[in-house]
Each structure stands twice: as C-alpha cells, then as structure tokens.
Amino acid sequence: MIIIRNSACTLMLLFFASNLYSQKEIKGLPSNLDKETIIFLEYELLPIDETMSAPVRSMYKVRNNNAPVSNAQLNEQAKEYPFKYVISNRSVYKDSLASTCRYVLENEYMEAYNNGVNLNYEINSVSESPMYILDLKTGDKYKLFGINAGETYYYTGIMKKFVKTVKKEYNQ
C-alpha cells in the first residue's frame, strides 16, 4: 500500500479519480430525486497511530472531535429532507447500499477530510468545492452549490441549503 503524505497530491488524486468515474456534470437536481433513495454520508473516526508525527496526530484528534458533532447535525437536519434517504458512511455504502440507492450527496473536501487529508494547509479557505449528487448508476454529477474547506464540518448549513434547494425544485 502506498501512503501519500502530501495533501495536495492526495487531493489531486481524489479529484482525478472522481472525474474518471463521472460521466457528465449537470447543474441542478436529478429529475427523479423524489422517486429514488439518496445516501447522506457521515464522517468516520480516523485511527490515530502513535507513530504519526505530532502535527498529524493533532489534526486527526481535531477531526475526530468534529466528526460526531457534524454527524449529529446531519442526523438532525436530514429529518427535513422530504424524500427517501439513508445515512451511511463511505467505508460501507458502496458495498451495501449501491444496489438499493441511486444517489449520494458528496463533496471532494468532505471525502478528503474523511480520508485524513489536511486541507487547511493546502487550500485557501476561500476556495470552493461543489456539493453534488452522484448518480451511482451512471456516474453523473449533479452540481448544486459550493462550500469552502471551513464549512466542511458544518452539516447544519449544508443540509439546510440542500433541503431548501430540493423543496423549492419539487414544490414542497
């Protein structure tokens, strides 16, 4: 297994890997979102290894402290979503839910943080990464709105904006 220590390289790798899978990028919501199940992704705790450098261990501890708070926000705000959904995490959804769920709400920053990448040192906090709905059957990405690295753990704001967009589009 190759461990990439440079966060910028890891982020670029995630970007290219996600773009290889993506078929089309479409602005807006899927037309059948009201008939399909979407997966909302929780953050997972990252294992902390005492052989890690002190700054990396510190970053992981902060990230692991943020994850449960963010997950609680997700669980609370998801209740406002008007259609079928499942809350899962990245390590299991592809194996267990991809056959029964059509979409997943995703973002490259969120995926990078979940994989232990420290975006605070690599990306300007003004830079944005789009929230998008990934179609698990086609690989199409439905781009919604951008979030910056500082908003990544603020699921309350992300979900409020997402739910508002969905309710407006589907006259809910």
C-alpha positions, 0 to 999 in steps of 0.5 A: 500500500502506498501512503501519500503524505502530501495533501495536495497530491492526495487531493489531486488524486481524489479529484482525478479519480472522481472525474474518471468515474463521472460521466457528465456534470449537470447543474441542478437536481436529478429529475427523479430525486423524489422517486429514488433513495439518496445516501447522506454520508457521515464522517468516520473516526480516523485511527490515530497511530502513535507513530504519526508525527505530532502535527498529524496526530493533532489534526486527526484528534481535531477531526475526530472531535468534529466528526460526531458533532457534524454527524449529529447535525446531519442526523438532525437536519436530514429529518427535513429532507422530504424524500427517501434517504439513508445515512451511511458512511463511505467505508460501507455504502458502496458495498451495501447500499449501491444496489438499493440507492441511486444517489449520494450527496458528496463533496471532494473536501468532505471525502478528503477530510474523511480520508485524513487529508489536511486541507487547511494547509493546502487550500485557501479557505476561500476556495470552493468545492461543489456539493453534488449528487452522484448518480451511482448508476451512471456516474453523473454529477449533479452540481448544486452549490459550493462550500469552502474547506471551513464549512466542511464540518458544518452539516447544519448549513449544508443540509439546510441549503440542500433541503431548501434547494430540493423543496423549492425544485419539487414544490414542497 
